[in-house]
């Protein structure tokens, strides 16, 4: 038995050495990195600034972003530090949307995320600023919406709630779930 035990030990050591050598050889093989052109951006821009006009030559909106990446295969644009200014028809007040990140899909759906701020240029308007974590803007309808928690700030109040729809064309706002309103006390 000791001779059989010795032979099986030698066979085991040889098999283990062959396995170790094969593993070492595989770890030394360089695998070429294949770049999938389908997910590569068509172009990247830094400190992008652009304006869009309608058929009558009226300014519709302006865009600024620290960084922009455009993917042509799915018509999606990603933004870092985007700032959109929307110019509604009929000389209504402008609105400026800003956030840390954003994406434009299908050429008309803007999704803004992380520290989103919506500011009205109307000095004496009821609502001056809206804050949230995400907003969706449809450029075809000029409607801004969210289901997330938001803060609405006006001259003499702060309103907390969730779910919001803002029609930029009519300046009509609908708050889905009102949670609390805090009014500023004026001294008489």
QUIPEVEN-V387012 format. One line per field, one symbol per residue. ss: DSSP state (A for helix, B for strand, O for the rest). A space follows every 10 residues. Layout:
ss=???
//
This chain:
ss=OAAAAAAAAA AAAAAAAAAA AAAAAAAAOO OOOOOOAAAO OOBBBBBBBB BBBOOOOOBB BBBBBBBBBB BOOOOBBBBB OOBBBBOOOO OOOOBBBBOO BBBBBOOOBB BBBBBBBBBB OOOOOOBBBB BBBBBBBBOO OOBBBBBBBB BBBBOOBBBB BBBBBBBOOO OBBBBBBBBB BBBOOOOO
//
